[in-house]
Amino acid sequence: MADYDIAVAGAGAVGMSCALWAQMRGHRVLLIDPEDPGSGASYGNACTLATYACQPVNTPSVLTSLPSLMFSKNSPLSLSYAHALRNPRWMLSFLANCRAGPSQRISGHLADLLAHADAGYNPLIEAAGAQDLVVERGQLTVWSTEKAARAASAGLERRRSLGVPWREVTPEEACEMEPGLRIPVKRAVHFHAARHLRDPLAFITRMHKAFTELGGATLCAKAEAVRAGGSGVELHAGGQVLTAGRAVIASGAFSNQIKGAGTEALPLGTERGYHLMFETEAHRVTRPVGWGEAGFYAVPHAKGLRLSGTVEIAALDAPVNRERLAYIARMGDQMLGPLPEPDSEWLGRRPTMPDSLPVIGRSPQSERVLYAFGHQHVGLTLGGITGRLITDLAEGRQPNIDLAPFAADRAYA
């Protein structure tokens, strides 16, 4: 008999959701991670359950504005040329998916998944007793130039056609909703169905507490290798060899470093994101506010104001890019008025496939190994529904969502 029914490698929002869903269904679950639950990429995000975020990073605007995006210090996108040259397959596939046809296809698949995000999380929120951490004030996006306001129309109408609810608000109304704004507002949209978390780390910590109280086990170690057989999976972690009926690979940007998992050859890249925290400035905004041109959010966090976002395409282990942090600080001053020196800063690694779609489903090599990674900017948002889908697959159930677009062996360009 196996030591566990299901072993989950990774304790971020996605892995923790997989583990808690499986434990709630009555399975014997082992959670494996070398760090505390929620302390990786899930720690420093923009706190938003962004059910509206079906527009991928891959859009035609990336192709048309690539030179300015790459060379301007005021760009929300930063690219390491050395990294791009070392990873031409990923870069070319990413750019190929920026064409209009692939970009629209991707947004449709993301919208299908995001439509189930709340249903995936609500049972976990209740199980974790985390209702007090969830705030229902929507998300406000503003644009400060006429050109950007006009350019946003296509993406907004695409969202509407995919069933994403939003409402246009006047610039005056936007400034009444968020009186701390100091940029000129030329257009504003309220995604009124969105929610945000007061503290994502506290949320994942509570999920882990509920998981433990239900009998779940946790191993603080790195999952190094898996070997699938006919009756189960052998896992090597922290000098131990453990057995489980099934293994779930949910290690985010590190998912392709687990030997034998079948992930090594997948085109898993990294979009690095940053944040700054200002402990005394949480009053500056009352909900997540995105500045369209600047590519970042201002978020009221339980521990202060968080400025979070931007995209840096660089190596997983590249040093901190100080220019990214300086950019966020500079844009924050413009958006909200002068801010004090930040109390802390953070770099996180978003696991990203070149088509901006996650990998959710069975490994092509073995049905005993399940994949749950590559969620790019919406890992926090999609954690709950991914956990439910993975548990369905582990039980041999047919999920109520078509997972073909998220298969590991799909065409990535």
VOMI-587759 format. One record per residue (C-alpha): residue number from 1; residue in three letters; x, y, z. Coordinates in pm, 1 decimal, m for minus. Example, Ala and Ser with C-alpha at 12.3 -4.5 7.8 and 13.67 -1.06 7.14 Angstrom:
<pts>
[pt 1; ALA; [1230.0; m450.0; 780.0]]
[pt 2; SER; [1367.0; m106.0; 714.0]]
</pts>
This chain:
<pts>
[pt 1; MET; [0.0; 0.0; 0.0]]
[pt 2; ALA; [127.8; 347.2; m89.0]]
[pt 3; ASP; [224.5; 588.6; 186.7]]
[pt 4; TYR; [m21.6; 844.8; 47.9]]
[pt 5; ASP; [m301.7; 862.2; m205.4]]
[pt 6; ILE; [m178.7; 1190.2; m353.3]]
[pt 7; ALA; [150.2; 1376.5; m315.1]]
[pt 8; VAL; [159.8; 1742.5; m420.8]]
[pt 9; ALA; [494.7; 1903.3; m505.7]]
[pt 10; GLY; [456.4; 2275.4; m444.9]]
[pt 11; ALA; [281.1; 2476.6; m173.4]]
[pt 12; GLY; [191.4; 2798.5; m352.9]]
[pt 13; ALA; [m166.2; 2901.5; m428.0]]
[pt 14; VAL; [m204.3; 2628.0; m688.3]]
[pt 15; GLY; [m35.3; 2343.8; m500.4]]
[pt 16; MET; [m201.1; 2433.4; m170.2]]
[pt 17; SER; [m541.1; 2438.5; m342.9]]
[pt 18; CYS; [m474.6; 2096.7; m497.1]]
[pt 19; ALA; [m377.5; 1956.7; m159.0]]
[pt 20; LEU; [m673.6; 2104.1; 28.5]]
[pt 21; TRP; [m929.0; 1997.3; m233.2]]
[pt 22; ALA; [m793.8; 1641.6; m227.3]]
[pt 23; GLN; [m786.2; 1629.3; 152.8]]
[pt 24; MET; [m1142.7; 1762.2; 169.0]]
[pt 25; ARG; [m1245.5; 1477.1; m60.9]]
[pt 26; GLY; [m1108.9; 1228.3; 190.0]]
[pt 27; HIS; [m771.6; 1138.0; 37.0]]
[pt 28; ARG; [m446.9; 1088.9; 226.1]]
[pt 29; VAL; [m239.8; 1379.1; 97.4]]
[pt 30; LEU; [125.1; 1477.0; 132.9]]
[pt 31; LEU; [230.6; 1835.3; 54.1]]
[pt 32; ILE; [598.6; 1879.7; m35.2]]
[pt 33; ASP; [783.7; 2211.6; m48.8]]
[pt 34; PRO; [1122.7; 2331.6; 79.2]]
[pt 35; GLU; [971.6; 2663.1; 191.5]]
[pt 36; ASP; [669.9; 2765.4; 398.3]]
[pt 37; PRO; [335.8; 2744.7; 215.8]]
[pt 38; GLY; [265.1; 3056.8; 12.8]]
[pt 39; SER; [611.9; 3206.7; 54.5]]
[pt 40; GLY; [714.4; 3189.4; m312.6]]
[pt 41; ALA; [552.8; 3361.0; m611.9]]
[pt 42; SER; [214.7; 3350.5; m434.9]]
[pt 43; TYR; [343.2; 3578.5; m159.7]]
[pt 44; GLY; [405.3; 3896.4; m353.3]]
[pt 45; ASN; [127.2; 3918.4; m611.0]]
[pt 46; ALA; [m127.2; 4195.8; m661.8]]
[pt 47; CYS; [m372.9; 4029.4; m417.1]]
[pt 48; THR; [m648.1; 4021.5; m679.5]]
[pt 49; LEU; [m881.6; 3735.5; m767.9]]
[pt 50; ALA; [m872.6; 3864.8; m1122.8]]
[pt 51; THR; [m1159.4; 3679.2; m1287.3]]
[pt 52; TYR; [m1150.1; 3939.2; m1566.5]]
[pt 53; ALA; [m785.2; 3869.3; m1662.4]]
[pt 54; CYS; [m844.9; 3672.4; m1981.3]]
[pt 55; GLN; [m635.2; 3906.7; m2194.7]]
[pt 56; PRO; [m292.7; 3738.3; m2219.3]]
[pt 57; VAL; [41.3; 3916.2; m2222.6]]
[pt 58; ASN; [60.1; 3789.4; m2580.4]]
[pt 59; THR; [m128.2; 4058.0; m2774.4]]
[pt 60; PRO; [m69.3; 4222.2; m3112.1]]
[pt 61; SER; [27.6; 4542.3; m2928.8]]
[pt 62; VAL; [346.4; 4369.4; m2813.8]]
[pt 63; LEU; [452.5; 4328.0; m3175.5]]
[pt 64; THR; [361.7; 4680.5; m3281.8]]
[pt 65; SER; [527.5; 4847.7; m2983.5]]
[pt 66; LEU; [814.6; 4605.0; m2929.3]]
[pt 67; PRO; [1100.1; 4856.8; m2979.6]]
[pt 68; SER; [961.3; 5102.8; m2724.6]]
[pt 69; LEU; [872.8; 4823.6; m2483.3]]
[pt 70; MET; [1225.8; 4687.9; m2500.3]]
[pt 71; PHE; [1430.0; 5008.3; m2489.7]]
[pt 72; SER; [1232.1; 5260.0; m2285.3]]
[pt 73; LYS; [1305.7; 5294.5; m1914.9]]
[pt 74; ASN; [938.0; 5378.6; m1869.7]]
[pt 75; SER; [822.1; 5049.6; m2016.7]]
[pt 76; PRO; [627.7; 4793.2; m1811.7]]
[pt 77; LEU; [818.5; 4522.2; m2000.0]]
[pt 78; SER; [1187.9; 4444.2; m1955.4]]
[pt 79; LEU; [1377.4; 4185.7; m2159.4]]
[pt 80; SER; [1716.8; 4027.9; m2095.1]]
[pt 81; TYR; [1872.8; 3995.8; m2439.2]]
[pt 82; ALA; [2119.4; 3731.9; m2320.0]]
[pt 83; HIS; [1831.3; 3523.9; m2184.6]]
[pt 84; ALA; [1637.4; 3566.2; m2509.3]]
[pt 85; LEU; [1935.6; 3448.1; m2714.1]]
[pt 86; ARG; [1977.2; 3145.0; m2488.4]]
[pt 87; ASN; [1607.3; 3059.5; m2520.8]]
[pt 88; PRO; [1511.5; 3132.8; m2881.9]]
[pt 89; ARG; [1244.7; 2859.5; m2890.4]]
[pt 90; TRP; [1050.5; 3015.9; m2606.4]]
[pt 91; MET; [1088.4; 3371.4; m2736.1]]
[pt 92; LEU; [984.6; 3288.5; m3092.4]]
[pt 93; SER; [685.7; 3090.6; m2967.5]]
[pt 94; PHE; [586.9; 3375.6; m2734.8]]
[pt 95; LEU; [600.6; 3627.1; m3019.6]]
[pt 96; ALA; [411.3; 3393.7; m3254.4]]
[pt 97; ASN; [128.8; 3386.6; m3000.7]]
[pt 98; CYS; [112.3; 3768.2; m3006.1]]
[pt 99; ARG; [m54.4; 3755.1; m3347.3]]
[pt 100; ALA; [m424.7; 3840.4; m3352.6]]
[pt 101; GLY; [m554.5; 3488.9; m3418.3]]
[pt 102; PRO; [m357.1; 3304.4; m3149.3]]
[pt 103; SER; [m409.6; 3587.5; m2899.4]]
[pt 104; GLN; [m787.7; 3569.9; m2939.6]]
[pt 105; ARG; [m783.3; 3191.5; m2908.1]]
[pt 106; ILE; [m579.7; 3215.6; m2588.3]]
[pt 107; SER; [m812.3; 3475.2; m2434.5]]
[pt 108; GLY; [m1108.5; 3247.4; m2503.3]]
[pt 109; HIS; [m947.9; 2953.8; m2326.0]]
[pt 110; LEU; [m849.7; 3170.5; m2029.1]]
[pt 111; ALA; [m1200.7; 3313.7; m2006.3]]
[pt 112; ASP; [m1348.8; 2962.4; m1998.2]]
[pt 113; LEU; [m1126.9; 2873.0; m1703.3]]
[pt 114; LEU; [m1164.3; 3205.0; m1521.7]]
[pt 115; ALA; [m1543.4; 3172.4; m1533.5]]
[pt 116; HIS; [m1509.0; 2887.7; m1280.9]]
[pt 117; ALA; [m1250.2; 3056.1; m1057.5]]
[pt 118; ASP; [m1485.9; 3169.7; m782.5]]
[pt 119; ALA; [m1659.6; 2831.9; m769.4]]
[pt 120; GLY; [m1318.2; 2672.0; m730.7]]
[pt 121; TYR; [m1219.7; 2895.6; m439.8]]
[pt 122; ASN; [m1541.1; 2948.0; m242.7]]
[pt 123; PRO; [m1534.0; 2603.1; m75.6]]
[pt 124; LEU; [m1167.4; 2653.6; 15.5]]
[pt 125; ILE; [m1236.5; 2999.8; 160.0]]
[pt 126; GLU; [m1508.1; 2848.4; 377.3]]
[pt 127; ALA; [m1293.0; 2552.1; 482.0]]
[pt 128; ALA; [m1007.4; 2786.3; 574.8]]
[pt 129; GLY; [m1231.8; 3028.3; 762.9]]
[pt 130; ALA; [m1086.5; 3304.1; 548.3]]
[pt 131; GLN; [m1400.5; 3503.8; 469.9]]
[pt 132; ASP; [m1257.7; 3805.0; 653.2]]
[pt 133; LEU; [m963.3; 3816.0; 412.8]]
[pt 134; VAL; [m1182.9; 3847.8; 102.7]]
[pt 135; VAL; [m1290.7; 4198.1; m5.2]]
[pt 136; GLU; [m1562.5; 4255.7; m265.0]]
[pt 137; ARG; [m1494.5; 4603.5; m404.8]]
[pt 138; GLY; [m1403.8; 4509.2; m760.2]]
[pt 139; GLN; [m1096.4; 4629.3; m947.2]]
[pt 140; LEU; [m1052.0; 4966.9; m1114.5]]
[pt 141; THR; [m835.5; 5014.9; m1423.4]]
[pt 142; VAL; [m751.5; 5365.2; m1544.1]]
[pt 143; TRP; [m577.6; 5502.9; m1849.4]]
[pt 144; SER; [m408.2; 5842.9; m1838.2]]
[pt 145; THR; [m371.2; 5921.5; m2210.2]]
[pt 146; GLU; [m624.7; 5944.2; m2490.6]]
[pt 147; LYS; [m416.3; 5713.6; m2710.8]]
[pt 148; ALA; [m407.0; 5435.3; m2451.3]]
[pt 149; ALA; [m775.7; 5485.5; m2369.3]]
[pt 150; ARG; [m867.8; 5428.8; m2733.5]]
[pt 151; ALA; [m630.0; 5134.6; m2769.0]]
[pt 152; ALA; [m796.0; 4962.1; m2471.2]]
[pt 153; SER; [m1131.0; 4935.6; m2651.1]]
[pt 154; ALA; [m1057.2; 4619.0; m2848.0]]
[pt 155; GLY; [m944.5; 4426.7; m2540.3]]
[pt 156; LEU; [m1239.7; 4545.0; m2335.0]]
[pt 157; GLU; [m1490.9; 4448.1; m2600.6]]
[pt 158; ARG; [m1318.3; 4112.4; m2635.0]]
[pt 159; ARG; [m1365.8; 4058.3; m2262.1]]
[pt 160; ARG; [m1731.7; 4154.4; m2286.4]]
[pt 161; SER; [m1787.8; 3911.4; m2573.7]]
[pt 162; LEU; [m1637.7; 3637.3; m2355.2]]
[pt 163; GLY; [m1879.0; 3707.1; m2069.4]]
[pt 164; VAL; [m1651.5; 3914.5; m1847.2]]
[pt 165; PRO; [m1861.3; 4178.0; m1667.0]]
[pt 166; TRP; [m1735.4; 4535.8; m1647.9]]
[pt 167; ARG; [m1878.7; 4882.7; m1653.4]]
[pt 168; GLU; [m1744.9; 5208.4; m1785.8]]
[pt 169; VAL; [m1712.8; 5483.3; m1525.8]]
[pt 170; THR; [m1651.1; 5848.1; m1595.8]]
[pt 171; PRO; [m1316.0; 6002.0; m1503.3]]
[pt 172; GLU; [m1498.6; 6202.6; m1236.6]]
[pt 173; GLU; [m1655.7; 5888.1; m1090.7]]
[pt 174; ALA; [m1320.3; 5710.4; m1094.4]]
[pt 175; CYS; [m1167.5; 5992.8; m892.8]]
[pt 176; GLU; [m1458.3; 5978.5; m648.8]]
[pt 177; MET; [m1408.3; 5602.7; m611.4]]
[pt 178; GLU; [m1033.8; 5651.2; m559.7]]
[pt 179; PRO; [m965.0; 6008.9; m447.5]]
[pt 180; GLY; [m596.4; 5927.1; m400.4]]
[pt 181; LEU; [m533.7; 5921.1; m776.3]]
[pt 182; ARG; [m304.8; 6197.7; m901.2]]
[pt 183; ILE; [m274.6; 6106.9; m1268.1]]
[pt 184; PRO; [m513.0; 6248.5; m1528.9]]
[pt 185; VAL; [m785.0; 5991.5; m1590.8]]
[pt 186; LYS; [m892.8; 5973.3; m1954.8]]
[pt 187; ARG; [m1080.8; 5645.6; m1919.4]]
[pt 188; ALA; [m1175.6; 5412.1; m1637.5]]
[pt 189; VAL; [m1335.3; 5070.1; m1613.2]]
[pt 190; HIS; [m1465.8; 4895.5; m1301.6]]
[pt 191; PHE; [m1449.8; 4514.5; m1301.5]]
[pt 192; HIS; [m1717.0; 4501.6; m1035.2]]
[pt 193; ALA; [m1729.1; 4121.6; m994.7]]
[pt 194; ALA; [m1361.3; 4093.9; m897.9]]
[pt 195; ARG; [m1249.9; 4034.0; m540.7]]
[pt 196; HIS; [m919.3; 4082.0; m365.5]]
[pt 197; LEU; [m742.9; 3935.4; m63.8]]
[pt 198; ARG; [m624.4; 4150.1; 222.2]]
[pt 199; ASP; [m320.2; 3923.8; 257.1]]
[pt 200; PRO; [m252.2; 3634.1; 15.9]]
[pt 201; LEU; [7.5; 3477.8; 246.7]]
[pt 202; ALA; [m238.1; 3475.4; 537.9]]
[pt 203; PHE; [m495.2; 3312.7; 308.0]]
[pt 204; ILE; [m261.1; 3031.9; 204.2]]
[pt 205; THR; [m146.7; 2989.6; 564.9]]
[pt 206; ARG; [m508.4; 2938.0; 670.6]]
[pt 207; MET; [m562.9; 2689.9; 387.8]]
[pt 208; HIS; [m259.4; 2498.8; 511.7]]
[pt 209; LYS; [m395.2; 2502.7; 867.8]]
[pt 210; ALA; [m727.6; 2359.1; 744.6]]
[pt 211; PHE; [m539.5; 2099.8; 537.9]]
[pt 212; THR; [m339.6; 1992.0; 844.8]]
[pt 213; GLU; [m646.3; 1977.1; 1070.1]]
[pt 214; LEU; [m813.7; 1748.4; 816.2]]
[pt 215; GLY; [m519.0; 1508.8; 844.7]]
[pt 216; GLY; [m293.8; 1631.9; 564.5]]
[pt 217; ALA; [81.2; 1583.4; 601.6]]
[pt 218; THR; [355.7; 1828.5; 504.3]]
[pt 219; LEU; [718.2; 1754.2; 418.2]]
[pt 220; CYS; [953.5; 2053.2; 420.0]]
[pt 221; ALA; [1186.8; 1939.1; 144.2]]
[pt 222; LYS; [1250.8; 1979.4; m224.8]]
[pt 223; ALA; [1082.9; 1728.0; m453.4]]
[pt 224; GLU; [1382.2; 1605.2; m652.6]]
[pt 225; ALA; [1252.7; 1317.5; m862.4]]
[pt 226; VAL; [949.9; 1103.0; m936.2]]
[pt 227; ARG; [921.1; 761.1; m1093.2]]
[pt 228; ALA; [580.1; 643.9; m1207.0]]
[pt 229; GLY; [486.9; 277.7; m1225.3]]
[pt 230; GLY; [176.1; 76.9; m1289.0]]
[pt 231; SER; [46.5; 96.7; m934.2]]
[pt 232; GLY; [178.3; 429.7; m812.8]]
[pt 233; VAL; [455.4; 685.7; m797.9]]
[pt 234; GLU; [783.4; 684.7; m612.2]]
[pt 235; LEU; [899.1; 1026.5; m491.7]]
[pt 236; HIS; [1245.5; 1134.6; m381.1]]
[pt 237; ALA; [1243.8; 1433.9; m147.7]]
[pt 238; GLY; [1468.4; 1543.6; 136.1]]
[pt 239; GLY; [1664.4; 1217.8; 135.6]]
[pt 240; GLN; [1345.6; 1014.3; 167.0]]
[pt 241; VAL; [1176.0; 781.1; m77.6]]
[pt 242; LEU; [797.2; 795.4; m49.8]]
[pt 243; THR; [515.1; 633.5; m242.9]]
[pt 244; ALA; [181.3; 771.6; m354.2]]
[pt 245; GLY; [m99.5; 665.5; m580.5]]
[pt 246; ARG; [m53.5; 986.4; m779.2]]
[pt 247; ALA; [184.6; 1281.3; m784.3]]
[pt 248; VAL; [87.8; 1639.4; m866.6]]
[pt 249; ILE; [356.7; 1867.8; m1005.7]]
[pt 250; ALA; [262.3; 2218.1; m889.3]]
[pt 251; SER; [602.5; 2375.1; m828.7]]
[pt 252; GLY; [548.2; 2684.5; m1040.3]]
[pt 253; ALA; [856.9; 2808.2; m1220.4]]
[pt 254; PHE; [1056.1; 2516.5; m1077.0]]
[pt 255; SER; [825.5; 2245.8; m1211.7]]
[pt 256; ASN; [1067.0; 2142.7; m1486.1]]
[pt 257; GLN; [1344.7; 2072.4; m1234.6]]
[pt 258; ILE; [1185.3; 1754.8; m1095.1]]
[pt 259; LYS; [1356.7; 1463.9; m1262.5]]
[pt 260; GLY; [1136.8; 1196.8; m1413.7]]
[pt 261; ALA; [823.5; 1411.7; m1402.9]]
[pt 262; GLY; [818.1; 1453.7; m1780.7]]
[pt 263; THR; [834.1; 1830.9; m1742.3]]
[pt 264; GLU; [1200.0; 1878.9; m1828.8]]
[pt 265; ALA; [1141.2; 1926.2; m2202.0]]
[pt 266; LEU; [838.4; 2156.7; m2171.4]]
[pt 267; PRO; [887.3; 2524.3; m2267.7]]
[pt 268; LEU; [838.4; 2661.8; m1917.2]]
[pt 269; GLY; [965.7; 3017.3; m1889.0]]
[pt 270; THR; [958.6; 3287.4; m1626.3]]
[pt 271; GLU; [800.3; 3631.5; m1616.6]]
[pt 272; ARG; [957.8; 3797.8; m1317.9]]
[pt 273; GLY; [747.2; 4045.6; m1124.7]]
[pt 274; TYR; [829.3; 4293.6; m849.4]]
[pt 275; HIS; [659.3; 4476.1; m568.8]]
[pt 276; LEU; [726.3; 4754.4; m320.8]]
[pt 277; MET; [554.0; 4779.7; 18.5]]
[pt 278; PHE; [476.3; 5102.6; 206.5]]
[pt 279; GLU; [356.6; 5016.6; 556.5]]
[pt 280; THR; [189.0; 5350.6; 636.5]]
[pt 281; GLU; [24.1; 5414.0; 300.1]]
[pt 282; ALA; [m259.4; 5158.3; 271.4]]
[pt 283; HIS; [m511.9; 5443.4; 276.1]]
[pt 284; ARG; [m400.3; 5561.8; m68.8]]
[pt 285; VAL; [m642.6; 5323.1; m244.9]]
[pt 286; THR; [m949.7; 5128.1; m135.3]]
[pt 287; ARG; [m934.5; 4846.3; m392.7]]
[pt 288; PRO; [m680.9; 4719.0; m649.4]]
[pt 289; VAL; [m623.2; 4998.2; m901.0]]
[pt 290; GLY; [m440.4; 4923.6; m1223.4]]
[pt 291; TRP; [m272.4; 5191.8; m1432.6]]
[pt 292; GLY; [m305.0; 5064.1; m1787.3]]
[pt 293; GLU; [m2.7; 5232.1; m1943.5]]
[pt 294; ALA; [227.7; 5158.0; m1651.3]]
[pt 295; GLY; [144.1; 4787.2; m1619.6]]
[pt 296; PHE; [115.4; 4767.4; m1242.0]]
[pt 297; TYR; [m136.3; 4773.2; m956.7]]
[pt 298; ALA; [m170.3; 4974.8; m640.5]]
[pt 299; VAL; [m331.5; 4747.4; m380.7]]
[pt 300; PRO; [m449.2; 4798.6; m21.7]]
[pt 301; HIS; [m279.1; 4516.1; 170.1]]
[pt 302; ALA; [m335.2; 4434.0; 536.2]]
[pt 303; LYS; [24.7; 4542.6; 598.3]]
[pt 304; GLY; [30.9; 4856.1; 387.0]]
[pt 305; LEU; [21.4; 4976.0; 27.2]]
[pt 306; ARG; [157.3; 4730.7; m227.1]]
[pt 307; LEU; [270.9; 4844.4; m571.3]]
[pt 308; SER; [295.9; 4525.9; m772.8]]
[pt 309; GLY; [345.6; 4423.8; m1133.2]]
[pt 310; THR; [548.1; 4476.6; m1451.0]]
[pt 311; VAL; [702.1; 4196.9; m1656.7]]
[pt 312; GLU; [1070.4; 4107.3; m1676.3]]
[pt 313; ILE; [1162.6; 3824.9; m1910.5]]
[pt 314; ALA; [1490.5; 3697.3; m1770.3]]
[pt 315; ALA; [1654.9; 3388.4; m1627.3]]
[pt 316; LEU; [1505.3; 3224.2; m1320.5]]
[pt 317; ASP; [1816.8; 3293.2; m1114.8]]
[pt 318; ALA; [1911.4; 3634.5; m1256.6]]
[pt 319; PRO; [1990.1; 3900.8; m993.7]]
[pt 320; VAL; [1732.7; 4157.3; m889.1]]
[pt 321; ASN; [1683.2; 4422.5; m1154.9]]
[pt 322; ARG; [1704.9; 4748.8; m962.3]]
[pt 323; GLU; [1568.9; 4939.9; m1260.1]]
[pt 324; ARG; [1240.2; 4752.0; m1230.6]]
[pt 325; LEU; [1203.9; 4857.9; m867.7]]
[pt 326; ALA; [1298.5; 5216.7; m952.8]]
[pt 327; TYR; [1037.2; 5215.1; m1229.1]]
[pt 328; ILE; [762.2; 5102.6; m991.1]]
[pt 329; ALA; [862.7; 5365.6; m734.5]]
[pt 330; ARG; [867.8; 5637.7; m1000.8]]
[pt 331; MET; [530.2; 5540.2; m1143.9]]
[pt 332; GLY; [384.2; 5508.1; m795.1]]
[pt 333; ASP; [478.3; 5868.1; m719.7]]
[pt 334; GLN; [309.2; 5978.7; m1040.9]]
[pt 335; MET; [m3.1; 5772.3; m979.4]]
[pt 336; LEU; [m62.8; 5855.2; m611.9]]
[pt 337; GLY; [157.1; 6151.9; m530.8]]
[pt 338; PRO; [487.7; 6143.9; m341.0]]
[pt 339; LEU; [544.3; 5824.0; m145.7]]
[pt 340; PRO; [798.5; 5761.3; 131.3]]
[pt 341; GLU; [1086.2; 5520.0; 88.2]]
[pt 342; PRO; [948.7; 5165.5; 60.4]]
[pt 343; ASP; [971.2; 4947.5; 369.0]]
[pt 344; SER; [1038.4; 4632.4; 167.7]]
[pt 345; GLU; [1081.5; 4508.1; m187.8]]
[pt 346; TRP; [1026.7; 4173.4; m353.5]]
[pt 347; LEU; [1101.9; 3974.5; m666.9]]
[pt 348; GLY; [881.8; 3682.5; m772.5]]
[pt 349; ARG; [895.6; 3433.5; m1058.2]]
[pt 350; ARG; [574.2; 3376.1; m1250.3]]
[pt 351; PRO; [576.2; 3037.9; m1428.5]]
[pt 352; THR; [478.6; 3108.8; m1788.9]]
[pt 353; MET; [434.1; 2900.3; m2099.5]]
[pt 354; PRO; [491.0; 3081.4; m2430.2]]
[pt 355; ASP; [116.3; 3080.4; m2501.9]]
[pt 356; SER; [23.5; 3217.1; m2155.4]]
[pt 357; LEU; [m195.6; 2913.8; m2083.1]]
[pt 358; PRO; [m137.4; 2692.2; m1778.7]]
[pt 359; VAL; [m57.7; 2323.7; m1798.1]]
[pt 360; ILE; [m339.8; 2132.8; m1627.0]]
[pt 361; GLY; [m391.9; 1761.9; m1677.6]]
[pt 362; ARG; [m227.3; 1422.9; m1692.7]]
[pt 363; SER; [132.2; 1375.4; m1794.5]]
[pt 364; PRO; [159.5; 1223.9; m2144.3]]
[pt 365; GLN; [403.7; 974.0; m1992.6]]
[pt 366; SER; [183.5; 846.3; m1710.4]]
[pt 367; GLU; [m169.2; 904.5; m1582.0]]
[pt 368; ARG; [m18.9; 867.7; m1234.5]]
[pt 369; VAL; [150.0; 1208.6; m1271.2]]
[pt 370; LEU; [m67.6; 1520.6; m1290.9]]
[pt 371; TYR; [44.0; 1869.1; m1395.5]]
[pt 372; ALA; [m71.1; 2198.6; m1240.5]]
[pt 373; PHE; [168.5; 2481.8; m1326.1]]
[pt 374; GLY; [235.2; 2765.6; m1570.5]]
[pt 375; HIS; [m44.1; 2997.3; m1454.3]]
[pt 376; GLN; [158.5; 3316.3; m1522.8]]
[pt 377; HIS; [m22.4; 3625.8; m1383.2]]
[pt 378; VAL; [m331.8; 3441.2; m1261.7]]
[pt 379; GLY; [m192.8; 3170.3; m1034.6]]
[pt 380; LEU; [m364.0; 3316.3; m730.3]]
[pt 381; THR; [m690.1; 3354.4; m921.8]]
[pt 382; LEU; [m691.9; 3006.3; m1075.8]]
[pt 383; GLY; [m557.4; 2812.4; m778.0]]
[pt 384; GLY; [m896.7; 2697.2; m651.7]]
[pt 385; ILE; [m1038.7; 2573.3; m980.3]]
[pt 386; THR; [m708.3; 2407.4; m1071.2]]
[pt 387; GLY; [m714.3; 2220.4; m740.9]]
[pt 388; ARG; [m1065.9; 2097.3; m803.1]]
[pt 389; LEU; [m985.4; 1984.9; m1157.9]]
[pt 390; ILE; [m671.2; 1802.6; m1047.9]]
[pt 391; THR; [m862.4; 1623.1; m772.8]]
[pt 392; ASP; [m1127.6; 1521.1; m1026.0]]
[pt 393; LEU; [m857.1; 1373.9; m1249.4]]
[pt 394; ALA; [m693.1; 1193.9; m956.8]]
[pt 395; GLU; [m1028.2; 1031.3; m880.8]]
[pt 396; GLY; [m1086.7; 932.8; m1241.7]]
[pt 397; ARG; [m1373.1; 1178.7; m1281.6]]
[pt 398; GLN; [m1444.1; 1364.0; m1606.0]]
[pt 399; PRO; [m1392.9; 1738.1; m1535.4]]
[pt 400; ASN; [m1672.3; 1973.4; m1641.6]]
[pt 401; ILE; [m1417.4; 2188.4; m1826.2]]
[pt 402; ASP; [m1244.2; 2090.2; m2148.7]]
[pt 403; LEU; [m878.1; 2053.3; m2052.5]]
[pt 404; ALA; [m747.4; 1992.9; m2406.1]]
[pt 405; PRO; [m626.6; 2355.9; m2442.0]]
[pt 406; PHE; [m417.1; 2310.2; m2126.7]]
[pt 407; ALA; [m263.7; 1972.9; m2213.7]]
[pt 408; ALA; [111.8; 1939.0; m2178.4]]
[pt 409; ASP; [152.8; 1800.4; m2529.5]]
[pt 410; ARG; [m37.1; 2081.3; m2703.6]]
[pt 411; ALA; [121.0; 2292.1; m2978.7]]
[pt 412; TYR; [273.0; 2600.3; m2816.0]]
[pt 413; ALA; [285.9; 2819.8; m3128.1]]
</pts>
